[in-house]
């Protein structure tokens, strides 16, 4: 179904034939694309019920869906106008409708690719139970260890993510099941304590719950699983906050910083070329290297201030969001976490502003510079999104010398309380080296009068 969305969605923003014919085709594209989209969206939302039977897990997955949907809307608000300007600049000699058509094509193809990735990730959950059961025999196993310890011992280890599950069966569990029909026999129960913010613990809990529920269906008498008002999910507010913030903020920070860079750099450099003030600046007794450094530092201050204000606003708004039944408490982050994040942001901004400055120098006008930013915007967005699919960080040092990607990884680690000072140092040093190279290139471009004038 998703590939059909591409064709009909593009049809909405394409003019074919006369005005009445075009209006008819646009209306037809709107109806069909939204009808197919609603089918896909309904299937996507109902998949939550197939992924888990646990109410808390379903609430958690629904929260993730809402968070992802909000993130997609934010990204679209940034990128769609940029793509429009980019394609309108390319097809300036033609009708402006082509620019909207190309933007719609990229948006619908992106939707299709993401949907197919989601389909591949969740493949198998809709298979018959007997198939799943047969596969589970070979794919999963549960090992029991560290028995005969006090209950608090296990609880603390689960909170610290050093243990996956603690399973507590009622005394005389088997006897009570066998005698469940007799009058006065208490219904037995099983308590499973886990940490929803640990992938292995959460997976183990879902697997064990499924096994117990299937066992309950096979016998005549029932028993309870996680009944009562006890707190079975031992994930702390710190864990929930880190998991949520690490998925959202690195992507938002990187995209917001680049958006600010892409807005100030063209006006400061390409704008001066367009207005003719760049020539006046070049006749002053200032070295071209100093001019390049001055531009970078001046623009960086503006971008950092804008990024800090956006970050503060995001952090203040996060506690008002809800993730199922989990709370978000941004006070769990220390001063050291914010200092490390600030250093990462500074080094990232230097790379971004240097790159956008080079693009602006090569452009002849603000419009051309803004249009040329579109490919970079898409690349930066993909880098920001990458953090959402690598929640455990990376131990490979080569990942921390890749520009922008290293910043996303470090931000992820900081928000997950797994910050590594060595990774921060490598990231900052590599970002500064890249900045020096870019500033050198920028100074050479300033010396080329054919480009700068």
PLY file of the C-alpha trace (Angstrom):
ply
format ascii 1.0
element vertex 453
property float x
property float y
property float z
element edge 452
property int vertex1
property int vertex2
end_header
0.00 0.00 0.00
2.66 2.69 0.84
4.04 2.93 -2.74
0.57 3.99 -3.93
0.73 6.89 -1.47
3.71 8.26 -3.43
1.82 8.41 -6.72
-1.39 9.92 -5.36
0.33 12.33 -2.95
2.48 13.71 -5.78
-0.67 14.04 -7.88
-2.02 16.49 -5.28
0.80 18.95 -6.05
1.06 18.50 -9.82
-0.72 20.46 -12.51
-1.72 18.32 -15.48
-3.81 19.72 -18.34
-6.24 22.62 -18.06
-7.34 24.13 -14.78
-10.55 22.03 -14.45
-8.65 18.82 -15.25
-5.86 19.73 -12.85
-8.37 20.49 -10.09
-10.09 17.14 -10.67
-6.79 15.22 -10.57
-5.61 17.08 -7.44
-8.88 16.26 -5.69
-8.62 12.63 -6.76
-5.03 12.47 -5.49
-6.09 13.95 -2.15
-8.91 11.44 -1.61
-6.96 8.36 -2.66
-3.69 9.25 -0.90
-5.45 9.97 2.39
-7.58 6.83 2.11
-4.49 4.66 1.61
-2.61 6.56 4.30
-5.44 5.93 6.79
-5.24 2.20 6.06
-1.50 2.21 6.76
-1.88 4.37 9.86
-4.63 2.17 11.28
-2.50 -0.93 10.76
0.42 0.80 12.42
-1.57 1.78 15.53
-3.22 -1.64 15.91
0.22 -3.26 15.79
0.75 -2.10 19.38
-1.74 -4.73 20.51
0.23 -7.41 18.66
3.60 -6.38 20.09
2.57 -6.82 23.74
-0.35 -7.78 25.96
0.84 -5.74 28.92
-1.09 -2.46 29.48
2.01 -0.61 30.66
3.97 -1.73 27.62
1.15 -0.65 25.32
1.07 2.76 26.99
4.83 3.02 26.58
4.67 2.12 22.87
1.82 4.57 22.31
3.94 7.26 23.96
6.82 6.43 21.63
4.50 6.70 18.64
3.29 10.11 19.78
6.85 11.29 20.40
7.95 10.10 16.96
4.96 11.74 15.32
5.75 15.05 17.04
9.41 14.79 16.01
8.35 14.16 12.40
6.14 17.26 12.41
8.99 19.37 13.79
11.40 18.07 11.14
8.85 18.66 8.39
8.35 22.26 9.54
12.10 22.82 9.09
12.80 20.87 5.91
9.72 21.35 3.71
10.22 25.14 3.31
13.92 24.55 2.60
13.13 21.93 -0.05
10.57 24.27 -1.64
13.14 27.06 -1.91
15.73 24.64 -3.25
13.56 23.26 -6.04
12.01 26.63 -6.83
15.55 27.90 -7.36
16.41 24.99 -9.66
13.22 25.28 -11.69
13.07 29.07 -11.62
12.83 29.24 -15.38
9.89 26.83 -15.40
6.56 26.86 -13.63
6.76 27.01 -9.86
4.48 23.98 -9.56
7.41 21.68 -10.36
9.12 22.76 -7.13
6.09 21.68 -5.09
5.86 18.44 -7.06
9.48 17.53 -6.27
9.02 18.39 -2.60
5.92 16.18 -2.43
7.84 13.38 -4.16
10.69 13.46 -1.62
8.24 13.65 1.32
6.16 10.68 0.10
9.22 8.57 -0.76
10.63 9.28 2.70
7.33 8.12 4.22
7.41 4.93 2.16
11.01 4.09 3.06
10.38 4.67 6.79
7.21 2.58 6.66
9.01 -0.31 4.96
11.78 -0.15 7.58
9.13 -0.26 10.30
7.50 -3.22 8.55
10.83 -5.08 8.47
11.50 -4.38 12.15
8.10 -5.69 13.27
7.98 -8.61 10.84
6.86 -11.84 12.50
4.57 -10.40 15.16
1.56 -11.01 12.95
2.42 -14.67 12.34
0.29 -17.46 13.86
1.14 -18.33 17.44
2.29 -21.83 16.64
4.92 -20.42 14.28
6.07 -17.93 16.87
6.21 -20.59 19.53
8.31 -22.86 17.36
10.72 -20.05 16.61
10.88 -18.99 20.24
12.17 -22.43 21.22
15.36 -21.73 19.34
15.60 -17.97 19.58
15.13 -17.23 23.29
16.20 -18.79 26.56
15.96 -17.87 30.21
18.73 -18.59 32.68
18.30 -18.50 36.45
21.14 -17.43 38.71
21.96 -15.78 42.04
19.25 -17.55 43.99
18.67 -17.43 47.76
19.35 -13.71 48.14
17.19 -11.11 49.94
14.49 -9.53 47.78
15.98 -6.02 48.08
19.22 -7.38 46.67
17.48 -8.35 43.43
15.46 -5.13 43.32
18.55 -2.96 43.53
20.36 -4.97 40.87
17.37 -4.61 38.50
17.26 -0.84 39.11
20.99 -0.68 38.32
20.43 -2.79 35.17
22.76 -5.51 36.46
19.92 -8.04 36.57
17.06 -8.53 34.14
14.22 -10.12 36.10
13.17 -11.18 39.56
10.36 -13.76 39.59
8.45 -14.44 42.77
6.00 -17.38 42.89
3.49 -17.67 45.72
4.20 -20.30 48.33
2.68 -23.65 47.32
2.06 -22.24 43.84
1.71 -25.64 42.14
-0.49 -27.12 44.86
-2.83 -24.13 44.76
-3.16 -24.45 40.98
-4.02 -28.15 41.29
-6.55 -27.48 44.07
-7.84 -24.24 42.62
-11.37 -25.52 42.28
-11.63 -26.41 45.95
-13.45 -24.01 48.18
-11.29 -21.68 50.25
-8.14 -22.11 48.16
-6.49 -18.78 47.37
-5.82 -18.01 43.71
-2.03 -18.15 43.27
-0.05 -15.33 41.71
3.30 -14.67 40.07
5.20 -11.40 40.50
7.69 -10.37 37.81
9.91 -7.40 38.60
11.72 -5.80 35.67
13.18 -2.55 34.32
11.35 -1.19 31.28
14.31 1.04 30.38
16.61 -1.95 29.93
16.20 -3.70 26.58
17.14 -7.15 27.89
14.95 -6.80 30.99
11.98 -5.54 28.99
12.37 -8.31 26.42
12.66 -10.94 29.14
9.55 -9.63 30.86
7.52 -9.76 27.65
8.75 -13.28 26.87
8.05 -14.62 30.35
4.62 -12.98 30.49
3.75 -14.59 27.17
4.87 -18.01 28.42
2.86 -17.71 31.64
-0.25 -16.50 29.82
-0.05 -19.41 27.38
0.42 -21.81 30.29
-2.63 -20.31 32.00
-4.67 -20.90 28.84
-3.67 -24.59 28.82
-4.87 -25.38 32.33
-8.29 -25.27 33.86
-7.48 -23.11 36.85
-6.14 -19.58 36.68
-3.46 -17.61 38.40
-2.55 -13.95 38.45
0.51 -12.31 36.88
1.57 -8.99 38.41
-1.72 -8.43 40.19
-2.27 -5.90 42.92
-0.84 -2.44 43.42
2.84 -3.33 43.71
5.35 -1.48 41.56
6.67 -4.18 39.25
8.45 -1.87 36.83
11.57 -0.82 38.77
12.72 1.75 36.24
13.53 4.99 38.01
12.52 8.47 36.94
16.14 8.98 35.95
15.99 5.99 33.60
12.73 7.11 32.01
13.98 10.66 31.59
17.25 9.55 30.05
15.56 7.19 27.62
13.09 9.81 26.40
15.43 12.80 26.32
18.14 10.85 24.46
15.67 10.02 21.69
14.40 13.57 21.21
16.94 16.23 22.18
20.04 15.19 20.15
17.95 15.25 16.99
16.30 18.56 17.93
19.57 20.20 18.99
21.48 19.27 15.83
18.64 20.25 13.49
17.94 23.52 15.33
21.62 24.49 15.36
21.98 23.83 11.66
18.74 25.68 10.90
20.09 28.75 12.67
23.41 28.41 10.80
21.59 28.05 7.49
19.62 31.24 8.19
22.40 33.59 9.39
25.33 32.53 7.16
23.68 33.30 3.77
22.63 36.77 4.90
26.03 37.58 6.39
28.14 36.45 3.43
26.02 35.93 0.30
23.88 38.89 1.36
26.92 41.16 1.52
27.98 39.97 -1.92
24.50 40.66 -3.24
24.34 44.13 -1.64
27.90 45.03 -2.74
29.23 45.66 0.79
31.65 42.73 0.58
33.86 44.70 -1.83
34.10 47.55 0.67
35.07 45.11 3.39
37.81 43.55 1.27
39.60 46.85 0.58
40.23 47.36 4.30
43.70 46.39 5.64
42.38 43.18 7.13
43.92 39.87 6.17
41.60 37.45 4.48
42.39 34.82 7.15
41.34 37.25 9.88
38.20 38.10 7.96
37.28 34.42 7.68
37.94 33.78 11.36
35.99 36.89 12.33
33.00 35.80 10.27
33.08 32.31 11.80
33.39 33.52 15.39
30.75 36.25 15.03
28.21 33.93 13.44
29.02 31.16 15.93
28.13 33.42 18.86
24.73 34.13 17.31
24.10 30.43 16.65
25.20 29.33 20.14
22.94 31.92 21.78
20.03 30.77 19.64
20.80 27.12 20.37
21.02 27.75 24.13
17.65 29.53 24.18
16.04 26.70 22.18
17.62 24.10 24.46
16.41 25.86 27.61
12.91 26.07 26.17
12.94 22.38 25.28
14.21 21.32 28.72
11.60 23.46 30.49
8.78 21.98 28.39
9.82 18.32 28.74
8.50 17.85 32.32
5.02 18.66 31.04
5.11 15.78 28.59
3.92 12.32 29.54
5.28 8.94 28.45
2.60 6.53 29.40
2.81 6.52 33.19
6.45 7.62 33.37
7.58 11.01 34.61
10.21 13.28 33.12
12.49 15.10 35.54
15.22 17.14 33.88
16.76 17.95 37.28
18.45 14.51 37.23
21.17 15.97 34.99
24.18 17.44 36.76
26.26 20.54 36.06
28.98 18.33 34.55
26.45 16.88 32.08
25.47 20.37 30.92
29.11 21.49 30.70
30.02 18.49 28.54
26.97 19.16 26.38
27.91 22.85 26.04
31.44 21.97 24.88
30.03 19.54 22.33
27.57 22.18 21.08
30.34 24.78 20.66
32.54 22.44 18.61
29.53 21.34 16.53
28.48 24.92 15.81
31.99 25.77 14.58
31.81 22.98 11.98
28.27 23.87 10.92
28.89 27.60 10.56
32.16 26.99 8.68
30.41 24.66 6.25
27.46 26.99 5.69
29.86 29.93 5.27
31.69 28.10 2.46
28.37 27.37 0.73
27.36 31.04 1.12
30.65 32.27 -0.37
30.17 30.10 -3.44
26.59 31.37 -3.91
25.81 34.56 -5.81
22.72 35.52 -3.80
20.87 34.76 -0.57
18.27 32.75 -2.48
20.93 30.61 -4.15
22.73 30.06 -0.84
19.51 29.02 0.91
18.67 26.62 -1.91
22.14 25.07 -1.75
21.61 24.29 1.95
18.85 21.74 1.20
21.15 18.70 0.64
23.10 19.58 3.78
19.85 19.93 5.72
18.78 16.42 4.75
22.21 15.04 5.69
22.13 16.77 9.09
18.61 15.45 9.72
19.73 11.88 9.04
22.65 12.34 11.43
20.29 13.64 14.12
17.87 10.77 13.63
20.71 8.21 13.87
20.85 8.76 17.63
17.32 7.38 18.00
18.46 3.98 16.70
21.66 3.69 18.72
20.58 4.01 22.33
23.52 2.08 23.76
26.23 4.30 22.28
29.33 2.99 20.54
32.72 1.73 21.70
34.37 2.22 18.32
36.60 5.31 18.43
36.23 5.83 14.68
32.59 6.86 15.28
33.83 9.84 17.30
35.92 11.32 14.52
33.07 11.41 12.00
31.86 15.04 11.86
28.37 15.71 13.26
27.76 11.99 13.84
30.28 12.11 16.70
28.37 14.99 18.29
25.08 13.07 18.06
26.69 10.04 19.73
28.18 12.11 22.55
24.87 13.88 23.17
23.16 10.50 23.31
25.62 9.22 25.89
25.31 12.34 28.04
21.52 12.21 28.09
21.65 8.48 28.92
24.09 9.14 31.80
26.73 7.08 30.00
28.99 10.00 29.21
32.60 9.09 28.47
35.10 11.92 28.85
37.44 10.25 26.36
34.70 10.27 23.72
34.02 13.95 24.45
37.72 14.84 24.10
38.09 12.92 20.82
34.92 14.53 19.45
35.94 18.08 20.39
39.51 17.71 19.06
38.32 16.20 15.76
35.66 18.91 15.38
38.26 21.64 15.96
40.60 20.08 13.38
37.76 19.97 10.83
36.95 23.59 11.65
40.56 24.66 11.06
40.51 22.93 7.65
37.20 24.57 6.72
38.39 28.03 7.86
41.52 27.58 5.75
39.35 26.75 2.72
37.13 29.76 3.49
40.15 32.10 3.64
41.34 30.80 0.25
37.90 31.51 -1.19
38.03 35.05 0.21
41.27 35.57 -1.72
39.60 34.58 -5.00
38.03 37.79 -6.33
36.06 35.92 -9.01
34.20 34.08 -6.28
33.96 36.70 -3.56
32.85 39.62 -5.78
0 1
1 2
2 3
3 4
4 5
5 6
6 7
7 8
8 9
9 10
10 11
11 12
12 13
13 14
14 15
15 16
16 17
17 18
18 19
19 20
20 21
21 22
22 23
23 24
24 25
25 26
26 27
27 28
28 29
29 30
30 31
31 32
32 33
33 34
34 35
35 36
36 37
37 38
38 39
39 40
40 41
41 42
42 43
43 44
44 45
45 46
46 47
47 48
48 49
49 50
50 51
51 52
52 53
53 54
54 55
55 56
56 57
57 58
58 59
59 60
60 61
61 62
62 63
63 64
64 65
65 66
66 67
67 68
68 69
69 70
70 71
71 72
72 73
73 74
74 75
75 76
76 77
77 78
78 79
79 80
80 81
81 82
82 83
83 84
84 85
85 86
86 87
87 88
88 89
89 90
90 91
91 92
92 93
93 94
94 95
95 96
96 97
97 98
98 99
99 100
100 101
101 102
102 103
103 104
104 105
105 106
106 107
107 108
108 109
109 110
110 111
111 112
112 113
113 114
114 115
115 116
116 117
117 118
118 119
119 120
120 121
121 122
122 123
123 124
124 125
125 126
126 127
127 128
128 129
129 130
130 131
131 132
132 133
133 134
134 135
135 136
136 137
137 138
138 139
139 140
140 141
141 142
142 143
143 144
144 145
145 146
146 147
147 148
148 149
149 150
150 151
151 152
152 153
153 154
154 155
155 156
156 157
157 158
158 159
159 160
160 161
161 162
162 163
163 164
164 165
165 166
166 167
167 168
168 169
169 170
170 171
171 172
172 173
173 174
174 175
175 176
176 177
177 178
178 179
179 180
180 181
181 182
182 183
183 184
184 185
185 186
186 187
187 188
188 189
189 190
190 191
191 192
192 193
193 194
194 195
195 196
196 197
197 198
198 199
199 200
200 201
201 202
202 203
203 204
204 205
205 206
206 207
207 208
208 209
209 210
210 211
211 212
212 213
213 214
214 215
215 216
216 217
217 218
218 219
219 220
220 221
221 222
222 223
223 224
224 225
225 226
226 227
227 228
228 229
229 230
230 231
231 232
232 233
233 234
234 235
235 236
236 237
237 238
238 239
239 240
240 241
241 242
242 243
243 244
244 245
245 246
246 247
247 248
248 249
249 250
250 251
251 252
252 253
253 254
254 255
255 256
256 257
257 258
258 259
259 260
260 261
261 262
262 263
263 264
264 265
265 266
266 267
267 268
268 269
269 270
270 271
271 272
272 273
273 274
274 275
275 276
276 277
277 278
278 279
279 280
280 281
281 282
282 283
283 284
284 285
285 286
286 287
287 288
288 289
289 290
290 291
291 292
292 293
293 294
294 295
295 296
296 297
297 298
298 299
299 300
300 301
301 302
302 303
303 304
304 305
305 306
306 307
307 308
308 309
309 310
310 311
311 312
312 313
313 314
314 315
315 316
316 317
317 318
318 319
319 320
320 321
321 322
322 323
323 324
324 325
325 326
326 327
327 328
328 329
329 330
330 331
331 332
332 333
333 334
334 335
335 336
336 337
337 338
338 339
339 340
340 341
341 342
342 343
343 344
344 345
345 346
346 347
347 348
348 349
349 350
350 351
351 352
352 353
353 354
354 355
355 356
356 357
357 358
358 359
359 360
360 361
361 362
362 363
363 364
364 365
365 366
366 367
367 368
368 369
369 370
370 371
371 372
372 373
373 374
374 375
375 376
376 377
377 378
378 379
379 380
380 381
381 382
382 383
383 384
384 385
385 386
386 387
387 388
388 389
389 390
390 391
391 392
392 393
393 394
394 395
395 396
396 397
397 398
398 399
399 400
400 401
401 402
402 403
403 404
404 405
405 406
406 407
407 408
408 409
409 410
410 411
411 412
412 413
413 414
414 415
415 416
416 417
417 418
418 419
419 420
420 421
421 422
422 423
423 424
424 425
425 426
426 427
427 428
428 429
429 430
430 431
431 432
432 433
433 434
434 435
435 436
436 437
437 438
438 439
439 440
440 441
441 442
442 443
443 444
444 445
445 446
446 447
447 448
448 449
449 450
450 451
451 452
